C-alpha cells in the first residue's frame, strides 16, 4: 500500500501557511509517497490548486474527503476538535499539538487509535 500524505486547508482564518507545497510534494513523490491537498489549501500561500495538479498532487474537494483519503495528515496549526474527529486507527497526524494545552484532544486521538 502506498502512503498518501495530505494537507488540509488550515481552519484558522488568519493562517496563510500550508503544510505541503508543490515542491515538497515533488520531493515526497521521489521517495515513493503520493500527496493530496484540500482544494484552496495553498491559495493564501500563493499556490493554486492547478500548481499542485501540475506536479501530480490530487486535489480533494473537501476536508472530509482529504482526511478520508490520506494516511498521514500534515497541518501547520494544532488540530481543531472537528479535525480530530476525522482521525482513526489507520491515520497519523503531524502537527503542532501542545499536549499540555490540548489534553482532551490528545485523549480523543488516543481513543481513536490515531498516531499524533
C-alpha positions as CSV (number, residue, x, y, z in Angstrom):
1,X,0.0,0.0,0.0
2,X,1.4,3.4,-1.0
3,X,1.3,6.0,1.7
4,X,-0.6,9.2,0.8
5,X,0.3,12.4,2.6
6,X,-2.4,15.1,2.8
7,X,-2.6,18.7,3.9
8,X,-6.0,20.2,4.7
9,X,-6.8,23.9,4.4
10,X,-6.0,25.5,7.8
11,X,-9.1,26.4,9.7
12,X,-7.7,29.4,11.4
13,X,-8.8,32.4,9.3
14,X,-5.5,34.3,9.7
15,X,-3.3,31.4,8.8
16,X,-1.6,31.8,5.4
17,X,0.8,28.9,5.6
18,X,0.2,25.4,4.2
19,X,1.9,22.2,5.3
20,X,2.5,20.9,1.7
21,X,3.9,23.0,-1.2
22,X,4.1,21.8,-4.8
23,X,7.9,21.5,-4.4
24,X,7.6,19.4,-1.2
25,X,5.1,17.2,-3.0
26,X,7.7,16.6,-5.8
27,X,10.3,15.6,-3.2
28,X,7.8,13.3,-1.4
29,X,7.0,11.6,-4.8
30,X,10.7,10.9,-5.3
31,X,10.6,9.0,-2.1
32,X,7.5,7.0,-3.2
33,X,4.8,8.9,-1.5
34,X,1.7,10.3,-3.1
35,X,0.1,13.6,-2.0
36,X,-3.4,15.1,-1.6
37,X,-4.4,18.6,-0.7
38,X,-7.7,20.1,0.1
39,X,-8.9,22.5,-2.5
40,X,-7.9,26.0,-1.7
41,X,-5.4,25.0,0.9
42,X,-2.4,26.7,-0.7
43,X,-4.1,29.8,-2.1
44,X,-3.1,32.1,0.8
45,X,0.5,30.9,0.5
46,X,0.5,31.6,-3.2
47,X,-0.1,28.1,-4.6
48,X,-3.2,27.4,-6.7
49,X,-4.9,24.1,-7.0
50,X,-3.6,23.9,-10.6
51,X,0.0,24.3,-9.3
52,X,-0.5,21.2,-7.2
53,X,-2.2,19.3,-10.0
54,X,0.7,20.2,-12.3
55,X,3.1,18.2,-10.1
56,X,0.7,15.2,-9.7
57,X,-1.0,16.1,-6.4
58,X,-4.6,15.0,-6.0
59,X,-6.9,17.9,-5.0
60,X,-9.7,16.8,-2.6
61,X,-13.0,18.7,-2.9
62,X,-13.4,18.9,0.9
63,X,-11.7,18.4,4.3
64,X,-13.8,15.3,4.8
65,X,-12.6,13.8,1.5
66,X,-8.9,14.7,2.3
67,X,-9.0,13.1,5.8
68,X,-10.7,10.0,4.4
69,X,-8.1,9.5,1.7
70,X,-4.8,10.4,3.4
71,X,-2.9,8.0,5.6
72,X,-0.8,10.8,7.0
73,X,-2.2,14.4,7.5
74,X,0.2,17.3,8.0
75,X,-1.0,20.6,9.4
76,X,0.6,23.9,10.4
77,X,-1.7,24.7,13.3
78,X,-2.9,22.4,16.1
79,X,-6.0,20.5,15.1
80,X,-9.4,21.7,16.0
81,X,-11.9,19.2,17.6
82,X,-13.7,18.9,14.2
83,X,-10.4,17.7,12.7
84,X,-9.6,15.3,15.4
85,X,-13.0,13.7,14.8
86,X,-11.7,12.7,11.3
87,X,-8.8,10.6,12.9
88,X,-9.0,6.8,13.0
89,X,-6.6,4.0,13.9
90,X,-5.0,4.0,10.4
91,X,-4.2,7.7,10.5
92,X,-1.1,9.7,11.5
93,X,-1.4,13.4,12.3
94,X,1.8,15.6,12.0
95,X,1.2,18.9,13.6
96,X,2.0,21.2,16.5
97,X,-0.3,19.8,19.2
98,X,0.8,21.2,22.5
99,X,-0.4,18.2,24.5
100,X,-0.3,20.1,27.8
101,X,-2.8,22.6,26.5
102,X,-4.9,20.1,24.5
103,X,-5.2,17.1,26.8
104,X,-8.8,16.5,25.8
105,X,-7.9,16.5,22.1
106,X,-4.9,14.2,22.7
107,X,-7.2,11.8,24.7
108,X,-9.7,11.8,21.8
109,X,-6.9,10.9,19.3
110,X,-5.7,8.2,21.6
111,X,-9.2,6.7,21.9
112,X,-9.5,6.6,18.2
113,X,-6.1,4.8,18.0
114,X,-4.5,7.5,15.8
115,X,-0.8,8.4,15.9
116,X,-0.1,12.0,16.8
